[in-house]
Amino acid sequence: MSRRSIQRTIYRNALIEGVVRGNKKGFAFLERTDGRDDMFIPPDCLHSAQHGDTVLCKIERGDRVEVVKVLKRGINRLVGTLSLGAHAFLLPDDKSYYSDIHLDKVPALAKDGQKAIVRITDYDSGKSPEGVVERVLGYSGERETEILACLYTAGFQDEFPAEVLEAAELLHEEEDLEDRQDLRSLLTITIDGADARDFDDAISIARTPGDGFELWVHIADVSHYVREGDAIDREAYERATSVYFPRRVYPMLPEKLSNDLCSLVPGRDRLTLSCRMRFNSAGIRTGVHLTKGIIRSDYRTTYEEIQAILDGDEATCNRYQPLLKMVAAAHDLYSLLANRRMLLGAIDFSTQESRVLFDGEKISGVVSTKSTEANGIIEQFMIAANEAVASTLESTGYPCVYRVHGAPSEDKLRVLTAFAGCFGLAPEGRYLTEQEICDFVRSVQDTPYASVISQVAIRCMQKAVYSPENIGHYGLGSDSYCHFTSPIRRYPDLMVHRLVKRFLHDKKQGARPTFSEGNEEVLTEKAEHCSERERAAEHAEREIINYYEAVYMREHIGEEYEAVVSGVTPTMIFATLANGIEGAISLDSLRDSFYYDSLRLCVVSERRSFRMGDSIRVWVEDSNPVTRRVRFGLMEKDRRIGAPLGEVARIHHAGSKRPRPTDHKPPKGKSRGNKGGRRR
């Protein structure tokens, strides 16, 4: 047998592990755990494996990938629409789940067409899995139905199990302050949004001789109350994060903890893990001290109030007279840290977030929000504390759950460089360097399309994840970074708190025993789970914002707006209004033959082109809250262009024989090997 034949035999006999990613047409892809390219799985090779399952596959003749064993079921509950004909089925909302769920029984009050939550009881019952209805939510389009559908589809719940609530109620304020540093004499404040309900971080700051600063970041000591492996901890781990919807929070921890014992409210003694950092006059950190502490917050302030103080608002300054020196020091240190971070290569993304406004139960508006200097103060201080904790654990040889963000791949750098070239901001013959990416994003900060540019840059970046292996954080320009500052709402922060406590204990005892949180396999598994839950929460939060936006825009069908092109595909142009609402324009409606250039993110016809960042005028054709989609039409010289029925788009894809437009040349050269949402 030849060497090539032997290699082919080994290749075909090897078992490949991965996660099934389904498609509504019935086939799937294997997302390999070894990081190599995804592999196509035909429908007849799935053998009862479903979307989200972890499986083992083998390669058959013709490179057909076939599932040979399901290692772990990924989804056991689904939200969908009830179909109650001769046979009862659930039609899943998640179109990646390509099987309907057969129902033996349905509640007597359930109606055809209602949404419901179904728990799968048998995956191997035949052509379709079997399940039981756990809860009927209501009809599509009803607000409460859509909210719960978003939440449960993402794998979260709106209620805690009874045993978790009972365990929380047994907790009480701790009176034993032994082994804690008393920090109650420090002037301490919290700074949060006006509508915040949990306050898990507080700061104290003062100037030191030589124009330096001493900054304390105090974080609620959640791990004092939530012990590893108890009922509250198990539920917190399953959720891994709180989920934030407009006017609603679905917390990781019961309210007894998140809004009471671990909330750093003014005038109450609260247990903390505190990080003291000292900085010199250049904003360089010169010392770190971690301690278990007890604080008493003096003021609960908001971003708006701190910004008013910075702006010199007389009434606010008078109300917070004792804080004026502190706020001035905070602003000066913030400026030093922000400038230094830019020099280190941090990318300052100008992200646009939509905020839904309510008048009672009615949606009264949608506005775009941007960060102020007050937001920046807390963001920079929390980043500094996260870095200080990560570097302390790393330098002393202790394990840590890092927040890591890898450099963009060569393919992504090629796209970003080509896109920058559309604005005349790309180098000749090579890809953008890390500093040039920073400069590119910063150079458009004050333009109408700043948020769109940031969106493109973010898409070209890798996703920030949790890992026990430190590769640094590209987006922040940080060599060592973790999440330490929000243990009320993020499980990785709670894990880091336990690791810090072990470090403090061992430092005092002069010992370093083995413990479960330090096991790298355990940390890896938990980090991957937390990363996946974070992505699910982000998706649910986007979906519900899209729902509210679609509800709001139903009242504005026919109205005209200025917009910025925020995305292009072979069949659609996406445009974003000033308030952050995005809608789609069908290329069918423009009645031109368009060439789609995926590298430069544009579509071009013989008489016009559309690229990311272009300003256009649109009108609202339709808005559908159930599908969460808004549809725009294009305004052209005060004339409305609508989408014709039945016309097929004529699209030429990049890479076809059609000549490239002369003003869109591809970049030359190779990468020089360069070295995160607000969930950084």
C-alpha positions as CSV (number, residue, x, y, z in Angstrom):
1,M,0.0,0.0,0.0
2,S,1.4,3.4,-1.0
3,R,2.0,6.1,1.6
4,R,-0.8,8.2,0.1
5,S,-3.2,5.2,0.4
6,I,-2.2,4.7,4.1
7,Q,-2.8,8.4,4.8
8,R,-6.2,8.2,3.1
9,T,-7.1,5.1,5.2
10,I,-6.1,6.8,8.4
11,Y,-8.0,9.9,7.4
12,R,-11.2,7.9,6.7
13,N,-11.0,5.8,9.9
14,A,-10.4,8.8,12.2
15,L,-13.3,9.9,14.4
16,I,-13.9,13.6,14.5
17,E,-15.5,15.4,17.4
18,G,-17.6,18.5,17.0
19,V,-20.9,20.3,17.5
20,V,-23.8,20.0,15.0
21,R,-24.9,23.3,13.5
22,G,-28.2,22.8,11.8
23,N,-29.9,24.4,8.8
24,K,-33.7,24.7,8.2
25,K,-33.3,22.7,5.0
26,G,-32.4,19.6,6.9
27,F,-28.7,19.4,6.5
28,A,-26.0,20.5,9.0
29,F,-22.4,21.3,9.5
30,L,-19.9,19.9,11.9
31,E,-18.2,22.6,13.9
32,R,-15.0,20.8,14.8
33,T,-13.6,21.0,18.3
34,D,-10.1,20.9,16.9
35,G,-10.7,24.3,15.3
36,R,-10.3,23.1,11.7
37,D,-12.8,24.0,8.9
38,D,-16.5,23.0,9.3
39,M,-17.6,19.9,7.5
40,F,-20.9,19.3,5.7
41,I,-23.3,16.6,7.0
42,P,-26.0,15.4,4.6
43,P,-29.5,14.9,6.1
44,D,-29.3,11.1,5.8
45,C,-26.0,11.0,7.8
46,L,-27.3,12.8,10.9
47,H,-28.9,9.7,12.5
48,S,-31.0,11.5,15.0
49,A,-28.3,14.1,15.9
50,Q,-29.8,17.5,16.3
51,H,-28.6,21.1,16.2
52,G,-26.4,21.8,19.2
53,D,-25.5,18.2,19.9
54,T,-21.8,17.2,20.5
55,V,-21.1,14.2,18.3
56,L,-18.4,11.9,16.9
57,C,-18.3,11.6,13.1
58,K,-16.5,9.5,10.5
59,I,-15.7,10.2,6.9
60,E,-17.2,7.9,4.4
61,R,-16.6,7.5,0.6
62,G,-16.6,10.8,-1.3
63,D,-15.8,12.8,1.9
64,R,-19.3,12.3,3.2
65,V,-19.4,13.0,7.0
66,E,-21.6,10.7,9.0
67,V,-22.5,10.9,12.7
68,V,-21.6,7.7,14.5
69,K,-22.3,8.7,18.1
70,V,-24.0,11.5,20.0
71,L,-21.8,12.4,23.0
72,K,-24.0,15.1,24.5
73,R,-27.4,16.6,23.7
74,G,-27.1,20.3,23.3
75,I,-30.8,21.4,23.5
76,N,-33.5,19.8,25.7
77,R,-36.0,22.7,25.6
78,L,-37.4,24.5,22.6
79,V,-39.8,27.4,22.0
80,G,-42.0,27.2,19.0
81,T,-45.5,27.3,17.6
82,L,-48.1,24.6,18.3
83,S,-49.6,22.7,15.3
84,L,-52.6,20.8,16.6
85,G,-54.1,18.9,13.6
86,A,-54.5,15.2,13.3
87,H,-51.1,15.0,15.0
88,A,-49.7,17.5,17.5
89,F,-46.3,19.0,16.8
90,L,-44.2,21.9,17.9
91,L,-42.6,23.9,15.0
92,P,-39.4,25.3,16.6
93,D,-38.7,29.1,16.4
94,D,-35.0,28.3,16.0
95,K,-34.7,27.5,12.3
96,S,-31.4,25.8,12.9
97,Y,-33.3,23.0,14.7
98,Y,-34.5,21.2,11.6
99,S,-36.9,18.7,13.3
100,D,-40.4,19.3,14.4
101,I,-41.2,17.9,17.9
102,H,-43.9,15.3,18.1
103,L,-46.3,15.8,21.1
104,D,-48.2,12.9,22.7
105,K,-50.2,15.2,25.0
106,V,-51.0,18.9,25.0
107,P,-52.7,21.0,27.7
108,A,-56.5,21.2,27.4
109,L,-56.4,25.0,27.1
110,A,-53.7,25.1,24.4
111,K,-54.7,26.4,21.1
112,D,-53.4,25.9,17.6
113,G,-50.9,28.6,16.6
114,Q,-49.9,29.5,20.2
115,K,-46.3,29.5,21.2
116,A,-45.2,27.0,23.8
117,I,-42.1,25.7,25.6
118,V,-41.5,22.0,25.1
119,R,-39.1,19.7,26.8
120,I,-37.7,16.9,24.6
121,T,-38.2,13.5,26.2
122,D,-37.0,11.1,23.4
123,Y,-34.6,12.0,20.7
124,D,-34.6,8.6,19.0
125,S,-38.3,7.9,18.7
126,G,-38.3,8.0,14.9
127,K,-38.3,10.8,12.3
128,S,-39.1,13.5,14.9
129,P,-38.0,13.7,18.6
130,E,-40.9,13.5,21.1
131,G,-41.6,16.1,23.8
132,V,-44.0,17.4,26.4
133,V,-45.5,20.9,26.7
134,E,-44.2,22.6,29.8
135,R,-45.7,26.0,29.4
136,V,-48.0,27.7,26.9
137,L,-46.8,31.3,26.4
138,G,-49.6,32.8,24.2
139,Y,-50.0,34.0,20.6
140,S,-47.2,35.4,18.4
141,G,-47.0,39.2,18.5
142,E,-48.2,39.5,22.1
143,R,-45.5,41.4,24.0
144,E,-45.2,39.0,26.9
145,T,-45.2,36.0,24.6
146,E,-42.4,37.5,22.5
147,I,-40.3,38.4,25.5
148,L,-40.5,35.0,27.1
149,A,-40.0,33.3,23.7
150,C,-36.7,35.3,23.3
151,L,-35.6,34.4,26.8
152,Y,-36.4,30.7,26.6
153,T,-35.1,30.2,23.0
154,A,-31.7,31.5,24.3
155,G,-31.8,28.8,27.1
156,F,-32.7,31.1,30.0
157,Q,-35.6,31.2,32.4
158,D,-37.7,33.9,34.1
159,E,-38.0,32.0,37.4
160,F,-35.6,30.4,39.9
161,P,-36.2,26.8,41.2
162,A,-37.8,26.7,44.6
163,E,-34.7,25.2,46.3
164,V,-32.6,28.1,45.0
165,L,-35.1,30.7,46.4
166,E,-35.3,28.9,49.7
167,A,-31.5,28.7,50.0
168,A,-31.2,32.5,49.3
169,E,-33.8,33.3,52.0
170,L,-31.7,31.6,54.6
171,L,-28.8,34.0,53.9
172,H,-28.3,37.0,56.2
173,E,-26.0,40.0,56.6
174,E,-22.6,38.8,57.9
175,E,-21.5,40.2,61.2
176,D,-18.3,38.3,61.6
177,L,-15.7,40.7,60.2
178,E,-12.6,38.8,61.1
179,D,-9.8,38.7,58.6
180,R,-11.3,41.7,56.7
181,Q,-9.7,45.1,56.1
182,D,-12.0,47.9,57.4
183,L,-12.4,50.3,54.6
184,R,-15.4,52.2,55.9
185,S,-13.5,55.4,56.5
186,L,-12.8,55.8,52.7
187,L,-15.0,58.2,50.8
188,T,-16.8,55.7,48.5
189,I,-19.4,56.0,45.8
190,T,-21.2,53.9,43.2
191,I,-21.7,55.3,39.7
192,D,-24.4,53.5,37.6
193,G,-27.2,54.1,35.1
194,A,-30.2,55.9,36.5
195,D,-32.4,52.8,36.1
196,A,-29.8,50.3,37.6
197,R,-31.0,47.9,40.2
198,D,-27.9,46.1,41.4
199,F,-24.7,47.9,42.5
200,D,-21.8,45.5,42.6
201,D,-18.9,48.0,42.2
202,A,-17.9,51.1,44.0
203,I,-14.8,53.3,43.9
204,S,-12.6,55.4,46.2
205,I,-9.9,57.7,44.7
206,A,-7.6,60.3,46.0
207,R,-4.4,62.1,44.9
208,T,-1.1,61.1,46.3
209,P,2.1,63.1,46.7
210,G,3.9,63.6,43.4
211,D,0.7,64.0,41.4
212,G,0.0,60.3,41.6
213,F,-3.3,58.5,42.4
214,E,-4.6,55.8,44.8
215,L,-7.6,54.1,43.3
216,W,-9.7,51.5,45.2
217,V,-12.2,49.4,43.2
218,H,-14.5,47.6,45.6
219,I,-16.5,44.6,44.3
220,A,-19.3,42.9,46.2
221,D,-18.0,39.7,47.8
222,V,-20.6,37.4,46.2
223,S,-18.4,34.3,46.8
224,H,-18.8,34.8,50.6
225,Y,-22.5,33.9,50.2
226,V,-22.5,31.7,47.2
227,R,-20.4,28.6,48.0
228,E,-19.1,26.4,45.2
229,G,-21.4,23.5,44.5
230,D,-24.4,24.7,46.5
231,A,-27.9,25.1,45.0
232,I,-27.4,28.8,44.3
233,D,-24.0,28.2,42.7
234,R,-25.3,25.4,40.4
235,E,-28.1,27.6,39.1
236,A,-25.8,30.6,38.7
237,Y,-23.4,28.4,36.7
238,E,-26.2,27.1,34.4
239,R,-27.2,30.7,33.6
240,A,-23.7,32.1,33.7
241,T,-24.9,35.6,33.1
242,S,-27.8,38.0,33.8
243,V,-29.9,38.9,30.8
244,Y,-30.9,42.5,30.3
245,F,-34.1,43.4,28.4
246,P,-35.7,46.9,28.3
247,R,-37.2,47.6,31.7
248,R,-36.5,44.0,32.8
249,V,-33.6,42.0,34.2
250,Y,-33.4,38.2,34.4
251,P,-30.6,37.9,37.0
252,M,-28.0,35.2,37.4
253,L,-28.6,35.3,41.2
254,P,-31.8,35.6,43.3
255,E,-32.8,39.1,44.3
256,K,-32.0,38.4,47.9
257,L,-28.3,38.5,46.7
258,S,-28.3,40.8,43.7
259,N,-30.5,43.6,45.1
260,D,-29.9,43.1,48.8
261,L,-26.9,41.4,50.5
262,C,-24.5,42.0,47.6
263,S,-25.8,45.4,46.5
264,L,-23.4,48.2,47.6
265,V,-26.1,50.6,48.7
266,P,-25.3,53.8,50.6
267,G,-25.1,53.7,54.4
268,R,-25.0,49.9,54.7
269,D,-21.9,47.8,55.6
270,R,-21.1,45.5,52.7
271,L,-18.5,42.8,52.2
272,T,-16.2,43.2,49.3
273,L,-13.1,42.0,47.5
274,S,-11.2,45.2,47.0
275,C,-8.3,46.1,44.7
276,R,-6.1,49.0,45.6
277,M,-4.0,50.4,42.7
278,R,-1.4,53.1,42.8
279,F,-0.6,55.1,39.7
280,N,2.1,57.7,39.0
281,S,1.6,61.0,37.3
282,A,1.9,59.3,33.8
283,G,-0.9,56.9,34.6
284,I,1.4,53.9,35.0
285,R,0.4,51.4,37.6
286,T,3.0,51.2,40.4
287,G,1.4,48.9,42.9
288,V,-1.5,46.5,43.5
289,H,-3.0,45.3,46.8
290,L,-5.9,42.8,46.9
291,T,-7.9,42.3,50.1
292,K,-11.1,41.1,51.6
293,G,-12.8,44.2,52.9
294,I,-15.8,45.9,54.3
295,I,-17.1,49.2,53.0
296,R,-19.9,51.6,53.6
297,S,-20.8,53.5,50.4
298,D,-21.4,57.2,50.9
299,Y,-23.3,58.1,47.8
300,R,-25.2,56.3,45.0
301,T,-24.6,58.5,41.9
302,T,-25.6,58.1,38.3
303,Y,-23.6,58.7,35.1
304,E,-25.8,61.6,34.3
305,E,-25.0,63.3,37.7
306,I,-21.2,62.7,37.4
307,Q,-21.3,64.1,33.9
308,A,-23.2,67.1,35.1
309,I,-20.5,67.7,37.7
310,L,-17.8,67.4,35.0
311,D,-19.8,69.9,32.9
312,G,-19.9,72.3,35.8
313,D,-23.7,72.2,36.4
314,E,-24.1,74.5,39.5
315,A,-27.1,72.7,41.0
316,T,-25.5,69.2,40.8
317,C,-22.1,70.5,42.1
318,N,-23.9,72.1,45.1
319,R,-25.7,68.8,45.8
320,Y,-22.5,66.8,45.7
321,Q,-20.1,69.3,47.2
322,P,-18.2,66.6,49.2
323,L,-17.4,64.7,45.9
324,L,-16.0,67.5,43.8
325,K,-12.3,66.8,44.5
326,M,-12.9,63.1,44.1
327,V,-14.6,63.5,40.8
328,A,-11.9,65.8,39.5
329,A,-9.2,63.3,40.5
330,A,-11.3,60.5,38.9
331,H,-11.5,62.5,35.6
332,D,-7.7,63.2,35.6
333,L,-6.8,59.6,36.2
334,Y,-9.4,58.5,33.6
335,S,-7.7,60.8,31.0
336,L,-4.3,59.4,31.7
337,L,-5.5,55.8,31.6
338,A,-7.5,56.3,28.4
339,N,-4.6,58.0,26.6
340,R,-2.1,55.4,27.7
341,R,-4.4,52.6,26.5
342,M,-4.6,54.2,23.1
343,L,-0.8,54.3,23.0
344,L,-0.8,50.6,23.8
345,G,-3.0,49.8,20.8
346,A,-6.5,49.7,22.3
347,I,-9.3,50.2,19.8
348,D,-11.9,52.7,20.8
349,F,-15.0,51.4,19.1
350,S,-17.8,53.9,18.6
351,T,-20.7,51.6,19.1
352,Q,-24.2,52.8,18.7
353,E,-26.8,51.3,21.1
354,S,-30.5,51.8,20.9
355,R,-32.6,52.6,24.0
356,V,-36.3,52.0,24.0
357,L,-38.4,54.7,25.7
358,F,-41.8,54.0,27.3
359,D,-44.8,56.0,28.3
360,G,-46.5,53.5,30.5
361,E,-46.8,50.4,28.5
362,K,-46.7,52.2,25.2
363,I,-43.3,52.5,23.3
364,S,-42.8,56.3,23.0
365,G,-39.5,56.3,21.2
366,V,-36.2,54.7,20.3
367,V,-33.0,56.8,20.8
368,S,-29.4,56.2,20.1
369,T,-27.1,56.4,23.1
370,K,-23.4,57.0,23.3
371,S,-21.0,56.9,26.2
372,T,-20.0,60.0,28.1
373,E,-16.8,60.8,30.0
374,A,-18.7,59.6,33.2
375,N,-19.2,56.2,31.5
376,G,-15.6,56.3,30.5
377,I,-14.4,56.8,34.1
378,I,-16.0,53.6,35.3
379,E,-15.1,51.7,32.2
380,Q,-11.4,52.6,32.5
381,F,-11.3,51.9,36.3
382,M,-12.9,48.5,35.9
383,I,-10.5,47.6,33.1
384,A,-7.6,48.7,35.3
385,A,-8.9,46.5,38.2
386,N,-9.4,43.5,35.8
387,E,-5.9,43.9,34.5
388,A,-4.4,44.2,38.0
389,V,-6.1,41.0,39.2
390,A,-5.2,39.0,36.1
391,S,-1.5,40.1,36.2
392,T,-1.3,39.4,40.0
393,L,-2.6,35.9,39.6
394,E,-0.5,35.2,36.6
395,S,2.8,36.6,38.0
396,T,2.4,34.5,41.2
397,G,1.7,31.3,39.3
398,Y,-2.0,31.0,40.2
399,P,-4.6,29.9,37.7
400,C,-7.1,32.4,36.3
401,V,-10.0,32.6,34.0
402,Y,-8.8,35.1,31.5
403,R,-10.8,37.2,29.2
404,V,-8.9,36.8,25.9
405,H,-9.2,38.4,22.5
406,G,-7.1,37.1,19.7
407,A,-5.7,39.2,16.8
408,P,-7.7,39.2,13.6
409,S,-7.0,36.5,11.0
410,E,-5.3,37.3,7.7
411,D,-8.6,37.0,5.9
412,K,-10.2,39.5,8.2
413,L,-7.3,41.9,8.0
414,R,-7.7,41.7,4.2
415,V,-11.3,42.7,4.4
416,L,-10.7,45.5,6.9
417,T,-7.8,46.8,4.8
418,A,-9.9,46.8,1.7
419,F,-12.7,48.6,3.6
420,A,-10.3,51.2,4.9
421,G,-9.1,51.7,1.3
422,C,-12.6,52.8,0.4
423,F,-12.0,55.8,2.6
424,G,-8.5,56.4,1.4
425,L,-7.1,55.1,4.7
426,A,-5.3,51.9,3.7
427,P,-1.6,51.4,3.2
428,E,-0.2,50.3,-0.2
429,G,1.0,46.7,-0.6
430,R,0.2,45.4,2.9
431,Y,-2.4,45.0,5.5
432,L,-3.2,47.4,8.3
433,T,-1.1,47.2,11.4
434,E,-2.6,47.2,14.9
435,Q,-1.9,50.9,15.3
436,E,-3.3,51.7,11.9
437,I,-6.5,50.0,12.8
438,C,-6.7,52.2,15.9
439,D,-6.0,55.3,13.8
440,F,-8.6,54.3,11.2
441,V,-11.4,53.8,13.7
442,R,-10.4,56.9,15.6
443,S,-10.2,59.1,12.4
444,V,-14.0,58.6,11.7
445,Q,-15.2,59.1,15.3
446,D,-17.0,62.4,14.6
447,T,-18.6,61.3,11.3
448,P,-22.2,60.2,10.8
449,Y,-20.9,56.7,9.8
450,A,-18.6,56.2,12.9
451,S,-20.8,53.5,14.3
452,V,-20.9,51.7,11.0
453,I,-17.1,51.7,10.7
454,S,-16.9,50.3,14.2
455,Q,-19.4,47.6,13.3
456,V,-17.2,46.5,10.4
457,A,-14.1,46.6,12.5
458,I,-15.8,44.5,15.3
459,R,-16.9,41.9,12.7
460,C,-13.3,41.6,11.5
461,M,-12.1,40.9,15.0
462,Q,-12.2,37.6,16.8
463,K,-14.8,37.1,19.5
464,A,-13.6,37.7,23.1
465,V,-14.0,34.6,25.2
466,Y,-13.0,33.1,28.5
467,S,-10.1,30.8,28.8
468,P,-7.6,29.6,31.5
469,E,-4.9,30.1,28.8
470,N,-3.7,33.7,28.5
471,I,-3.2,35.1,25.0
472,G,-3.9,38.7,25.9
473,H,-6.7,41.0,24.8
474,Y,-6.1,42.5,21.4
475,G,-9.0,45.0,21.5
476,L,-7.8,46.5,24.8
477,G,-4.1,46.3,24.0
478,S,-3.7,44.3,27.3
479,D,-1.2,41.5,28.0
480,S,-3.2,40.1,30.9
481,Y,-6.9,40.6,31.4
482,C,-9.8,38.9,33.3
483,H,-13.3,39.7,34.4
484,F,-13.4,40.5,38.2
485,T,-15.7,43.4,38.5
486,S,-19.3,42.0,38.1
487,P,-19.8,38.7,40.1
488,I,-23.5,39.5,40.6
489,R,-24.1,39.2,36.8
490,R,-21.2,37.1,35.4
491,Y,-20.2,33.7,36.6
492,P,-16.5,34.0,35.4
493,D,-16.1,36.9,37.8
494,L,-17.3,34.7,40.6
495,M,-14.8,32.1,39.6
496,V,-12.0,34.7,39.6
497,H,-13.1,35.9,43.1
498,R,-12.7,32.3,44.4
499,L,-9.2,32.1,42.8
500,V,-8.3,35.5,44.4
501,K,-9.4,34.3,47.8
502,R,-7.4,31.1,47.4
503,F,-4.4,33.3,46.5
504,L,-4.9,35.5,49.6
505,H,-5.4,32.5,51.9
506,D,-2.3,30.7,50.6
507,K,-0.3,34.0,50.7
508,K,-1.1,34.3,54.4
509,Q,-0.5,30.6,55.2
510,G,2.5,30.2,53.0
511,A,1.0,27.2,51.2
512,R,-0.7,26.4,47.9
513,P,-2.9,23.3,48.1
514,T,-4.7,21.7,45.1
515,F,-8.3,22.6,44.7
516,S,-11.0,22.0,42.1
517,E,-11.2,25.6,40.7
518,G,-7.5,25.3,39.9
519,N,-7.8,22.2,37.8
520,E,-7.2,23.4,34.2
521,E,-9.7,20.9,32.7
522,V,-12.4,22.1,35.0
523,L,-11.5,25.8,34.3
524,T,-11.5,25.1,30.5
525,E,-14.9,23.4,30.6
526,K,-16.5,26.2,32.7
527,A,-14.9,28.9,30.6
528,E,-16.3,27.4,27.4
529,H,-19.8,27.1,29.0
530,C,-19.7,30.8,30.2
531,S,-18.6,32.0,26.7
532,E,-21.5,30.1,25.1
533,R,-24.0,31.5,27.6
534,E,-22.7,35.0,27.1
535,R,-23.2,34.7,23.3
536,A,-26.8,33.3,23.9
537,A,-27.6,36.3,26.2
538,E,-26.3,38.8,23.7
539,H,-28.4,37.2,21.0
540,A,-31.5,37.3,23.1
541,E,-30.9,41.0,24.1
542,R,-30.5,41.9,20.4
543,E,-33.6,40.0,19.4
544,I,-35.8,41.7,22.0
545,I,-34.5,45.2,21.0
546,N,-35.3,44.3,17.4
547,Y,-38.8,43.3,18.5
548,Y,-39.4,46.6,20.3
549,E,-38.0,48.6,17.3
550,A,-40.3,46.7,14.9
551,V,-43.3,47.5,17.1
552,Y,-42.3,51.2,17.2
553,M,-41.7,51.4,13.5
554,R,-45.2,50.0,12.7
555,E,-46.5,53.4,13.8
556,H,-44.2,55.1,11.3
557,I,-44.8,53.2,8.0
558,G,-44.6,55.6,5.1
559,E,-42.3,58.1,6.8
560,E,-39.0,59.2,5.4
561,Y,-35.6,59.3,7.1
562,E,-31.9,59.9,6.5
563,A,-29.9,56.7,7.0
564,V,-26.4,55.3,6.6
565,V,-25.7,52.0,4.8
566,S,-24.7,49.6,7.6
567,G,-24.5,46.3,5.6
568,V,-24.7,44.8,2.1
569,T,-25.3,41.3,0.9
570,P,-25.9,39.8,-2.6
571,T,-29.6,40.5,-2.2
572,M,-30.0,43.3,0.4
573,I,-28.8,46.7,1.5
574,F,-29.1,47.3,5.2
575,A,-29.5,50.9,6.4
576,T,-29.4,52.4,10.0
577,L,-31.4,55.4,11.1
578,A,-30.0,58.0,13.5
579,N,-31.8,56.4,16.4
580,G,-30.0,53.0,15.7
581,I,-32.9,51.2,14.0
582,E,-31.8,49.1,11.1
583,G,-33.9,48.1,8.1
584,A,-33.4,46.2,4.9
585,I,-33.8,47.3,1.3
586,S,-34.3,44.6,-1.3
587,L,-32.0,44.9,-4.3
588,D,-34.9,43.5,-6.3
589,S,-36.6,46.9,-5.8
590,L,-33.8,48.8,-7.4
591,R,-34.1,47.0,-10.8
592,D,-30.5,47.1,-11.6
593,S,-28.0,44.4,-12.2
594,F,-25.6,44.6,-9.2
595,Y,-22.1,43.2,-8.7
596,Y,-21.6,42.2,-5.1
597,D,-18.1,42.8,-3.7
598,S,-17.8,40.9,-0.4
599,L,-14.2,42.2,0.1
600,R,-15.1,45.9,0.0
601,L,-18.6,45.5,1.4
602,C,-20.4,47.2,-1.5
603,V,-22.8,46.5,-4.4
604,V,-22.2,48.2,-7.8
605,S,-24.3,48.5,-10.9
606,E,-23.6,50.4,-14.1
607,R,-25.2,53.6,-12.8
608,R,-24.8,53.5,-9.0
609,S,-23.2,51.8,-6.1
610,F,-23.8,51.4,-2.4
611,R,-21.1,50.8,0.2
612,M,-20.9,50.7,4.0
613,G,-21.0,54.2,5.4
614,D,-22.9,55.8,2.5
615,S,-25.6,58.3,3.4
616,I,-29.0,57.6,1.8
617,R,-32.6,58.6,2.2
618,V,-35.2,55.8,2.9
619,W,-38.9,55.4,3.6
620,V,-40.5,52.8,5.8
621,E,-42.3,50.1,3.7
622,D,-43.2,47.6,6.4
623,S,-42.4,46.5,10.0
624,N,-43.1,43.0,11.4
625,P,-42.6,42.5,15.2
626,V,-43.0,38.7,14.9
627,T,-40.0,38.4,12.5
628,R,-38.3,41.4,14.1
629,R,-37.7,42.9,10.7
630,V,-38.1,46.4,9.3
631,R,-38.2,46.9,5.6
632,F,-37.2,50.2,3.9
633,G,-37.6,51.5,0.4
634,L,-35.0,53.8,-1.3
635,M,-35.7,57.5,-1.9
636,E,-34.3,58.6,-5.2
637,K,-34.6,62.3,-6.2
638,D,-37.8,62.6,-4.0
639,R,-39.2,59.5,-5.7
640,R,-40.1,56.4,-3.7
641,I,-38.8,53.1,-5.1
642,G,-40.7,50.1,-3.8
643,A,-40.1,46.4,-4.0
644,P,-41.8,44.8,-7.0
645,L,-43.5,41.5,-6.4
646,G,-42.1,38.3,-8.0
647,E,-39.0,39.9,-9.5
648,V,-35.8,38.0,-9.1
649,A,-32.6,39.9,-8.2
650,R,-29.9,39.7,-10.8
651,I,-26.7,39.6,-8.8
652,H,-23.2,39.0,-9.9
653,H,-20.9,37.7,-7.1
654,A,-17.3,38.7,-6.5
655,G,-15.1,36.2,-8.2
656,S,-17.3,35.8,-11.3
657,K,-16.1,36.7,-14.8
658,R,-17.6,40.1,-14.7
659,P,-14.8,42.7,-14.6
660,R,-14.2,44.4,-11.3
661,P,-15.0,48.2,-11.2
662,T,-11.8,50.1,-11.7
663,D,-12.2,52.1,-8.4
664,H,-12.2,49.0,-6.3
665,K,-8.8,47.4,-6.6
666,P,-7.8,44.5,-4.2
667,P,-5.0,45.1,-1.7
668,K,-1.5,43.9,-2.4
669,G,1.1,42.2,-0.2
670,K,0.8,40.0,2.8
671,S,0.2,40.5,6.5
672,R,3.0,41.7,8.7
673,G,1.9,39.5,11.6
674,N,0.2,41.9,13.9
675,K,-0.4,41.0,17.4
676,G,-13.3,43.9,23.2
677,G,-18.9,44.8,22.7
678,R,-18.9,46.5,25.6
679,R,-18.6,43.0,27.1
680,R,-14.9,43.4,26.9
